[in-house]
């Protein structure tokens, strides 16, 4: 059975990003596992946590879930030129040697994750710049987790004056639906 890991880093229950992510998730078959980062007890990596990681007594639940997922969906609103800080903490907790990756004899990262596809869903009130969010996630997912196919789904410019927000969101939902319509035989 396909395992879909959904990382929800949205703060608001009325989040536009979350609505788009749910639209995407309806198309993904399999068991869905959701991690709501706002409800997790996530702490930034500090000296104590780093020492735990070095002693292999670090929390591994997030890394194990990521390593066992077939598809990953991240919902991350874009504000303050980035994604929510809890997403960075979750990524740090997933970068565990021996769980999600290992180093080979030449010192290169080799993935221990089985996922081949990830979706990064975001919305922005202004103009979206992927350099400060999506590009980072794509690089980490590729380098550490071996997930080369990381697709961006974005609806931006939602809060600009004279913008038809509903039209932009509907167009993005339609693009999601069409993507899966094309893949059906």
C-alpha positions in Angstrom: 0.0 0.0 0.0 1.3 3.5 -0.9 2.2 5.5 2.2 1.7 9.3 1.9 3.4 11.4 4.5 1.7 14.8 4.9 3.7 17.5 6.7 1.3 20.3 7.6 3.2 23.4 8.7 0.2 25.7 8.3 -0.7 27.9 11.3 -4.2 28.9 10.5 -7.1 26.4 10.3 -8.4 28.5 7.4 -5.1 28.4 5.6 -5.2 28.7 1.8 -2.1 26.6 1.6 -3.8 23.9 3.6 -6.9 24.0 1.3 -4.6 23.4 -1.8 -2.8 20.6 0.0 -6.1 18.8 0.8 -7.1 19.2 -2.8 -3.8 17.4 -3.8 -4.1 14.8 -1.1 -7.6 13.7 -2.5 -5.7 12.6 -5.6 -3.1 10.6 -3.8 -4.1 7.0 -3.2 -2.9 5.0 -0.1 -2.6 5.5 3.6 -2.2 9.1 4.6 -0.1 10.0 7.7 -0.3 13.6 8.8 2.1 15.4 11.0 0.7 18.8 12.2 3.9 20.6 13.1 1.9 23.2 15.2 0.8 20.3 17.5 4.2 18.7 17.8 6.7 19.4 20.6 9.5 20.5 18.2 12.6 22.1 19.7 15.4 23.7 17.7 18.6 21.7 17.5 20.7 22.8 20.5 23.8 21.3 22.3 21.7 18.8 24.3 19.8 17.6 21.2 23.0 17.5 19.2 24.7 15.3 21.9 21.6 13.0 21.9 22.0 12.7 18.1 25.7 11.8 18.5 24.8 9.1 21.1 21.9 7.8 19.0 19.4 8.6 21.6 17.8 11.3 19.5 14.0 11.3 18.6 13.8 9.3 15.4 10.0 9.1 14.8 10.0 11.8 12.1 13.0 10.4 10.3 11.5 6.8 10.4 8.2 8.1 9.0 10.0 9.9 6.2 12.2 6.9 5.3 9.1 4.7 5.0 7.0 7.1 3.0 6.3 6.5 -0.7 5.2 10.1 -1.3 5.7 13.2 0.7 3.4 16.3 0.7 4.5 19.5 2.5 2.1 22.3 3.1 4.1 25.5 3.8 2.8 29.0 3.5 5.3 31.6 2.4 5.7 34.5 4.7 8.6 36.6 5.8 10.5 35.4 2.7 10.5 31.7 3.9 8.4 28.9 5.3 7.4 28.4 8.9 10.3 27.8 11.2 8.8 24.6 12.6 9.4 23.0 9.1 13.1 23.7 9.4 13.2 22.0 12.8 11.3 19.0 11.3 13.8 18.8 8.5 16.7 18.8 11.0 15.0 16.0 12.9 14.8 14.0 9.7 18.4 14.4 8.7 19.6 11.4 10.6 22.5 9.3 9.4 21.6 5.7 9.5 17.8 6.4 9.3 17.2 8.6 6.2 20.8 8.7 4.7 24.3 7.4 5.2 27.7 8.3 3.9 29.4 5.9 1.5 33.1 5.2 1.4 33.7 8.3 -0.8 31.8 10.6 1.7 28.8 11.0 -0.5 25.3 11.0 0.9 23.2 7.9 0.0 19.5 7.8 0.7 17.8 5.4 2.9 14.3 6.8 2.0 12.1 5.0 -0.4 10.0 8.0 -1.7 10.6 9.1 -5.2 8.1 12.0 -5.3 7.4 15.0 -3.0 5.1 17.9 -3.5 5.7 21.3 -1.9 2.5 23.3 -1.7 2.7 27.0 -0.9 0.7 30.2 -1.1 1.9 33.8 -0.9 0.2 37.1 -0.4 2.8 38.8 -2.6 5.2 37.6 -5.3 6.7 34.2 -4.5 10.5 33.7 -4.7 11.4 30.0 -4.5 15.0 30.6 -3.5 14.0 31.1 0.1 11.8 28.1 0.6 11.2 25.6 -2.2 14.7 25.6 -3.5 16.1 24.8 0.0 13.6 21.9 0.5 14.3 20.5 -2.9 18.0 20.6 -2.3 17.8 18.8 1.1 15.3 16.3 -0.2 17.6 15.5 -3.1 20.9 15.5 -1.3 19.9 13.7 2.0 16.7 11.8 1.2 17.3 10.9 -2.5 14.0 12.4 -3.6 14.8 13.9 -6.9 11.3 14.7 -8.0 10.1 17.6 -5.8 7.3 19.5 -7.4 6.2 23.0 -6.5 2.5 23.9 -6.4 2.1 27.6 -5.8 -0.6 30.2 -5.7 0.9 33.6 -5.2 0.0 37.3 -5.3 -3.1 36.5 -3.3 -3.2 39.7 -1.2 -2.3 42.3 -3.8 -4.7 45.2 -4.4 -7.2 44.4 -7.2 -6.3 40.7 -7.1 -9.1 38.2 -7.6 -7.9 35.8 -4.9 -10.6 33.2 -5.5 -9.8 33.1 -9.2 -6.1 32.4 -8.4 -7.0 29.7 -6.0 -9.5 28.1 -8.3 -7.0 28.1 -11.2 -4.4 26.4 -8.9 -7.0 23.8 -7.8 -7.8 23.2 -11.5 -4.1 22.7 -12.3 -3.9 20.1 -9.5 -6.9 18.3 -10.9 -5.6 18.4 -14.4 -2.2 17.0 -13.4 -3.9 13.8 -12.1 -6.4 13.6 -15.0 -3.5 13.5 -17.4 -1.9 10.6 -15.5 -5.0 8.4 -15.6 -5.1 5.9 -18.4 
